[in-house]
Amino acid sequence: MAMKFSDVKVHNEIELCEVGDVETKEKIEKALLKERISFFIRWKDKGFWARLFSSKESTGVICVNDLQRESAEACVKRLEKEENIQVKFLLQKVDKVFF
């Protein structure tokens, strides 16, 4: 029996927060994995001259499913207090279609 797939594409990801350094990103990754929250990281592409003359690392945006937004936000806020890290919350829909 053949499986029937829908042609409907659902985009329900939100940009949860923005991180600028690898250490903070790794802490957030571990916390989200521990809470079993699905996520992906979209790296903001810097231009050639910005990469050449900037000592700052590239910026990553952590995206989660909209249904897990509240638990992911609580997890990151808890991590902010415990680990004393700074995170910029975005909480907006992902504007790009990846497929």
PABAFI-612076 format. One record per residue: residue number from 1; residue in three letters; x, y, z of N, C-alpha, C, CB in turn. Coordinates in nm, 4 decimals. Each point is the difference from the previous one (the first is absolute). Glycine has a CB too. Layout:
<nodes>
NUM  ALA  X  Y  Z  X  Y  Z  X  Y  Z  X  Y  Z .
...
</nodes>
This chain:
<nodes>
1  MET  0.0843  -0.1171  0.0000  -0.0843  0.1171  0.0000  0.0894  0.1241  0.0000  -0.1856  -0.1247  0.1220 .
2  ALA  0.1629  0.2135  -0.2105  0.0793  0.1218  -0.0108  -0.0457  0.1017  0.1030  0.0361  -0.0429  -0.2444 .
3  MET  0.0615  0.1183  0.2977  -0.0329  0.1049  0.0968  -0.0362  0.1265  -0.0755  0.1546  -0.1005  0.1735 .
4  LYS  -0.2485  0.1726  -0.1201  -0.0438  0.1242  -0.0631  0.0481  0.1170  0.0862  -0.2044  -0.1140  -0.1039 .
5  PHE  0.2795  0.2048  0.0427  0.0503  0.1158  0.0708  -0.0747  0.1239  -0.0462  0.2260  -0.1079  0.0249 .
6  SER  -0.2429  0.1989  0.0665  -0.0684  0.1257  -0.0305  0.0976  0.0978  -0.0648  -0.1592  -0.0362  0.1931 .
7  ASP  0.1077  0.1202  -0.2809  0.0810  0.1037  -0.0624  0.0048  0.1275  0.0834  -0.0583  -0.0963  -0.2213 .
8  VAL  -0.0103  0.0973  0.3349  -0.0051  0.1179  0.0843  0.1319  0.0120  0.0762  -0.2525  -0.0186  0.0213 .
9  LYS  0.3118  0.1375  -0.0279  0.1232  0.0259  0.0730  -0.0333  0.0869  0.1203  0.1400  -0.0188  -0.2113 .
10  VAL  -0.0984  -0.0247  0.3274  -0.0301  0.0710  0.1228  0.1280  0.0626  0.0526  -0.1913  -0.1567  0.0525 .
11  HIS  0.1870  0.2848  -0.0285  0.1151  0.0711  0.0547  -0.0428  0.0585  0.1337  0.0945  0.0536  -0.2319 .
12  ASN  -0.0675  -0.1241  0.3379  -0.0416  0.0471  0.1312  0.1191  0.0180  0.0940  -0.2193  -0.1148  -0.0333 .
13  GLU  0.3353  0.1510  -0.0221  0.1166  0.0256  0.0820  0.0045  0.1472  0.0379  0.1240  -0.1887  -0.1112 .
14  ILE  -0.0704  0.2154  0.2289  0.0214  0.1373  0.0425  0.1471  0.0174  0.0362  -0.2391  0.0192  0.0838 .
15  GLU  0.2868  0.1026  -0.0991  0.1349  0.0343  0.0422  -0.0078  0.0294  0.1488  0.0663  0.0931  -0.2299 .
16  LEU  -0.0096  -0.1808  0.3094  -0.0086  0.0137  0.1455  0.0973  0.1064  0.0505  -0.0685  -0.2412  0.0180 .
17  CYS  0.1954  0.2239  -0.0472  0.0990  0.0933  0.0510  0.1219  0.0052  -0.0901  -0.0810  -0.0432  0.2309 .
18  GLU  0.1632  0.1430  -0.2058  0.1194  0.0222  -0.0796  0.1212  -0.0109  0.0921  -0.1257  0.1498  -0.1639 .
19  VAL  0.2257  -0.2244  0.1208  0.1228  -0.0152  0.0787  0.1194  0.0415  -0.0845  -0.1027  -0.1880  0.1347 .
20  GLY  0.2045  0.2406  -0.0673  0.1153  0.0489  -0.0724  0.1284  -0.0757  0.0251  -0.1076  0.2153  0.0076 .
21  ASP  0.1104  -0.2979  0.0973  0.1227  -0.0737  0.0257  -0.0286  -0.1494  0.0128  0.0970  0.2018  0.1141 .
22  VAL  0.0034  -0.2797  -0.1417  -0.0146  -0.1453  -0.0066  -0.0289  -0.0594  0.1378  0.1552  -0.0038  -0.1966 .
23  GLU  -0.0962  0.0580  0.3003  -0.0204  -0.0530  0.1352  -0.1465  0.0104  0.0429  0.2355  0.0642  0.0572 .
24  THR  -0.2969  0.0503  -0.0818  -0.1415  0.0194  0.0330  -0.0871  -0.0918  -0.0835  0.0456  0.2381  0.0619 .
25  LYS  -0.0130  -0.2505  -0.1898  -0.0761  -0.0877  -0.0894  0.0025  -0.1437  0.0512  0.0540  0.1501  -0.1946 .
26  GLU  0.0625  -0.1978  0.2379  0.0119  -0.1368  0.0484  -0.0793  -0.0212  0.1284  0.2252  -0.0139  -0.1056 .
27  LYS  -0.2265  0.1129  0.1939  -0.0776  -0.0110  0.1238  -0.1496  -0.0089  -0.0309  0.1779  0.1294  0.1235 .
28  ILE  -0.2237  -0.0472  -0.2166  -0.1417  -0.0018  -0.0370  -0.0350  -0.1318  -0.0687  0.0011  0.2513  -0.0237 .
29  GLU  0.0859  -0.2989  -0.0643  -0.0225  -0.1288  -0.0673  -0.0183  -0.1112  0.1018  0.1355  0.0777  -0.1960 .
30  LYS  -0.0453  -0.0858  0.2939  -0.0067  -0.1056  0.1022  -0.1282  0.0101  0.0815  0.2499  -0.0024  0.0118 .
31  ALA  -0.2889  0.1251  0.0233  -0.1221  0.0184  0.0791  -0.1236  -0.0411  -0.0791  0.1107  0.1870  0.1243 .
32  LEU  -0.1168  -0.1498  -0.2526  -0.1157  -0.0369  -0.0821  -0.0050  -0.1509  -0.0238  0.0089  0.2252  -0.1107 .
33  LEU  0.1063  -0.2855  0.0888  0.0036  -0.1455  -0.0177  -0.0433  -0.0720  0.1277  0.1846  0.0265  -0.1685 .
34  LYS  -0.1423  0.0248  0.2830  -0.0382  -0.0604  0.1282  -0.1514  0.0057  0.0204  0.2231  0.0654  0.0959 .
35  GLU  -0.2857  0.0427  -0.1430  -0.1455  0.0166  0.0122  -0.0760  -0.0660  -0.1156  0.0410  0.2146  0.1217 .
36  ARG  0.0337  -0.2766  -0.2143  -0.0576  -0.0668  -0.1169  -0.0793  0.0960  -0.0891  -0.0106  -0.2101  0.1339 .
37  ILE  0.0697  0.3263  -0.1557  -0.0605  0.1022  -0.0850  0.0725  -0.0009  -0.1338  -0.0660  0.1425  0.2008 .
38  SER  -0.0101  -0.1589  -0.3071  0.0549  -0.0033  -0.1338  0.0379  0.1422  -0.0435  -0.1389  -0.2053  -0.0552 .
39  PHE  0.2579  0.2193  -0.0067  0.0464  0.1320  -0.0422  0.0937  -0.0133  -0.1186  -0.0235  0.0865  0.2344 .
40  PHE  0.0512  0.0250  -0.2985  0.1077  0.0077  -0.0980  0.0616  0.1386  0.0094  -0.1132  -0.1682  -0.1545 .
41  ILE  0.2361  0.1783  0.1070  0.0715  0.1267  0.0067  0.0243  0.0499  -0.1417  0.1098  -0.0650  0.2192 .
42  ARG  -0.1482  0.1875  -0.2426  0.0220  0.0632  -0.1299  0.1057  0.1079  0.0211  -0.2397  -0.0476  -0.0812 .
43  TRP  0.3503  0.0318  0.0113  0.1091  0.0969  0.0132  -0.0218  0.1161  -0.0942  0.1577  -0.1821  0.0665 .
44  LYS  -0.1438  0.3017  -0.0128  -0.0107  0.1200  -0.0820  0.1300  0.0139  -0.0774  -0.1588  0.1137  0.1645 .
45  ASP  0.1463  -0.0990  -0.2936  0.1163  0.0086  -0.0864  0.0557  0.1414  0.0037  -0.0911  -0.1824  -0.1477 .
46  LYS  0.2188  0.1924  0.1788  0.0664  0.1291  -0.0015  0.0650  0.0206  -0.1353  0.0393  -0.0102  0.2485 .
47  GLY  -0.0315  0.1337  -0.2894  0.0653  0.0316  -0.1256  0.1507  -0.0198  0.0097  -0.1824  0.1626  -0.0510 .
48  PHE  0.2471  -0.1590  -0.0617  0.1438  -0.0248  -0.0063  0.0778  0.0997  0.0855  -0.0295  -0.0932  -0.2300 .
49  TRP  -0.0011  0.2233  0.2154  0.0753  0.1014  0.0732  -0.0287  -0.0062  0.1493  -0.0038  0.1448  -0.2026 .
50  ALA  -0.1174  -0.1774  0.2394  -0.0336  -0.0116  0.1424  0.0761  -0.1150  0.0641  -0.2275  0.0950  -0.0456 .
51  ARG  0.2397  -0.2060  -0.0263  0.0762  -0.1139  0.0530  0.1482  0.0318  0.0082  -0.1697  -0.1558  -0.0950 .
52  LEU  0.2177  0.2324  0.0001  0.1421  0.0309  -0.0076  0.0441  0.0939  0.1123  -0.0117  -0.0321  -0.2472 .
53  PHE  -0.0688  0.1337  0.2760  0.0414  0.1022  0.0954  -0.0662  -0.0105  0.1364  0.0384  0.1440  -0.1929 .
54  SER  -0.1256  -0.2364  0.2119  -0.0707  -0.0124  0.1278  0.0601  -0.1122  0.0831  -0.2103  0.0869  -0.1059 .
55  SER  0.2336  -0.0571  0.2325  0.0499  -0.1044  0.0897  -0.1171  -0.0780  0.0616  0.2053  0.1401  0.0501 .
56  LYS  -0.3255  -0.0862  -0.0625  -0.1184  -0.0653  0.0550  -0.0378  -0.1215  -0.0844  -0.0801  0.2204  0.0919 .
57  GLU  0.0408  -0.3269  -0.0226  -0.0401  -0.1215  -0.0706  -0.1343  0.0213  -0.0685  0.1269  -0.1410  0.1656 .
58  SER  -0.1618  0.0508  -0.2547  -0.1281  0.0116  -0.0694  -0.1148  -0.0241  0.0981  0.1072  -0.0760  -0.2162 .
59  THR  -0.2225  0.1269  0.1804  -0.1177  -0.0068  0.0862  -0.0906  -0.1138  -0.0438  0.0138  0.2471  0.0420 .
60  GLY  -0.0627  -0.3228  0.0546  -0.0926  -0.1086  -0.0287  -0.1366  0.0290  0.0588  0.1903  -0.1609  -0.0048 .
61  VAL  -0.2939  0.1170  -0.0655  -0.1372  0.0155  0.0483  -0.0538  -0.1394  0.0281  -0.0368  0.2162  -0.1322 .
62  ILE  -0.0061  -0.2386  0.2553  -0.0553  -0.1287  0.0392  -0.1494  0.0025  -0.0263  0.1795  -0.0343  0.1757 .
63  CYS  -0.2254  -0.0616  -0.2563  -0.1410  -0.0072  -0.0391  -0.0628  -0.1250  0.0588  0.0477  0.1258  -0.2129 .
64  VAL  -0.1724  -0.1140  0.2577  -0.0746  -0.1124  0.0564  -0.1385  -0.0039  -0.0624  0.1288  0.0148  0.2172 .
65  ASN  -0.1963  -0.1263  -0.1975  -0.1374  -0.0144  -0.0445  -0.0881  0.0903  0.0856  0.0414  -0.2388  -0.0774 .
66  ASP  -0.1393  0.3018  0.0167  -0.0888  0.0923  0.0705  -0.0728  -0.0676  0.1161  -0.0285  0.1264  -0.2130 .
67  LEU  0.0005  -0.2547  0.2011  -0.0695  -0.0718  0.1067  0.0879  -0.0178  0.1237  -0.1341  -0.1180  -0.1740 .
68  GLN  0.2654  0.1275  0.1584  0.0923  -0.0162  0.1121  0.0594  0.1334  0.0446  0.0523  -0.2296  -0.0824 .
69  ARG  -0.1081  0.3380  0.0345  0.0544  0.1322  0.0287  0.0050  0.0314  0.1491  -0.0864  0.0733  -0.2197 .
70  GLU  -0.0220  -0.0970  0.2899  -0.0061  0.0342  0.1422  0.1010  -0.0777  0.0818  -0.2397  0.0527  -0.0280 .
71  SER  0.2496  -0.1835  0.0048  0.0950  -0.0796  0.0764  0.1445  0.0340  -0.0377  -0.1711  -0.1828  0.0156 .
72  ALA  0.1959  0.2133  -0.1430  0.1350  0.0384  -0.0423  0.0390  0.1349  0.0592  -0.0300  -0.1297  -0.2126 .
73  GLU  -0.0625  0.2233  0.2124  0.0267  0.1318  0.0567  0.0283  -0.0101  0.1502  -0.1472  0.1045  -0.1759 .
74  ALA  0.0688  -0.1843  0.2467  0.0221  -0.0196  0.1434  0.1357  -0.0657  0.0261  -0.2485  -0.0201  0.0342 .
75  CYS  0.2844  -0.0745  -0.1186  0.1280  -0.0702  0.0142  0.1170  0.0969  -0.0174  -0.1067  -0.2117  -0.0853 .
76  VAL  0.1014  0.2965  -0.0155  0.1088  0.0947  -0.0258  0.0043  0.1078  0.1081  -0.0206  -0.0432  -0.2474 .
77  LYS  -0.0940  0.0906  0.2945  -0.0024  0.0995  0.1069  0.0574  -0.0569  0.1295  -0.2004  0.1066  -0.1062 .
78  ARG  0.1696  -0.2325  0.1344  0.0560  -0.0668  0.1176  0.1521  -0.0095  -0.0135  -0.2142  -0.1319  0.0314 .
79  LEU  0.2598  0.1004  -0.1511  0.1433  -0.0103  -0.0262  0.0682  0.1366  0.0142  -0.0437  -0.1940  -0.1549 .
80  GLU  -0.0254  0.3007  0.1138  0.0541  0.1355  0.0145  0.0295  0.0315  0.1463  -0.1275  0.0721  -0.2038 .
81  LYS  0.0352  -0.1093  0.2923  0.0179  0.0269  0.1425  0.1100  -0.0870  0.0601  -0.2410  0.0643  0.0146 .
82  GLU  0.2410  -0.1937  -0.0494  0.0949  -0.0941  0.0588  0.1429  0.0226  -0.0482  -0.1849  -0.1638  0.0169 .
83  GLU  0.2015  0.1861  -0.1464  0.1335  0.0092  -0.0599  0.0475  0.1430  -0.0221  -0.0460  -0.2156  -0.1086 .
84  ASN  -0.0400  0.3132  0.1387  0.0338  0.1401  -0.0186  0.0421  0.0318  -0.1441  0.0685  0.0068  0.2394 .
85  ILE  -0.1496  -0.0480  -0.3333  0.0266  0.0263  -0.1417  -0.0993  0.1035  -0.0516  0.0905  -0.2344  -0.0322 .
86  GLN  -0.0574  0.2989  -0.0779  -0.0871  0.0990  -0.0624  -0.0495  -0.0546  -0.1332  0.1235  0.1900  0.1135 .
87  VAL  -0.2544  -0.1879  -0.1325  -0.0633  -0.0486  -0.1222  -0.0991  0.1044  -0.0470  0.0290  -0.2418  0.0695 .
88  LYS  -0.0328  0.2643  -0.1991  -0.0974  0.0930  -0.0572  -0.1181  -0.0818  -0.0519  0.1821  0.1689  -0.0630 .
89  PHE  -0.2975  -0.1563  0.1283  -0.1195  -0.0722  -0.0428  -0.0627  0.0699  -0.1201  -0.0393  -0.0807  0.2359 .
90  LEU  0.0024  0.0028  -0.3375  -0.0616  0.0539  -0.1212  -0.1495  -0.0299  -0.0043  0.2180  -0.0273  -0.1198 .
91  LEU  -0.2546  -0.0981  0.1417  -0.1391  -0.0453  0.0058  -0.0830  0.0466  -0.1198  0.0188  0.0023  0.2475 .
92  GLN  0.0309  -0.0292  -0.3659  -0.0723  0.0341  -0.1223  0.0045  -0.1178  -0.0960  0.0552  0.2446  0.0297 .
93  LYS  -0.1496  -0.2473  -0.1218  -0.0070  -0.1098  -0.0963  0.1194  0.0031  -0.0928  -0.2490  0.0035  0.0120 .
94  VAL  0.2935  -0.1210  -0.0517  0.1078  -0.0114  -0.0974  -0.0537  0.0477  -0.1340  0.1081  -0.1948  0.1247 .
95  ASP  -0.0389  0.2877  -0.1850  -0.0515  0.0596  -0.1232  0.0468  -0.0716  -0.1263  -0.0062  0.2155  0.1194 .
96  LYS  0.1020  -0.3058  -0.1083  0.0508  -0.0699  -0.1171  -0.0603  -0.1386  -0.0121  0.2114  0.1291  0.0178 .
97  VAL  -0.2294  -0.1740  -0.1406  -0.0450  -0.1351  -0.0255  0.1234  -0.0787  -0.0411  -0.2362  0.0737  -0.0689 .
98  PHE  0.2643  -0.1838  0.1385  0.1238  -0.0728  -0.0207  -0.0119  -0.1127  -0.1003  0.0597  0.0586  0.2290 .
99  PHE  -0.1800  -0.0873  -0.2776  -0.0135  -0.1051  -0.1015  -0.1082  0.0352  -0.0985  0.0780  -0.1700  0.1631 .
</nodes>
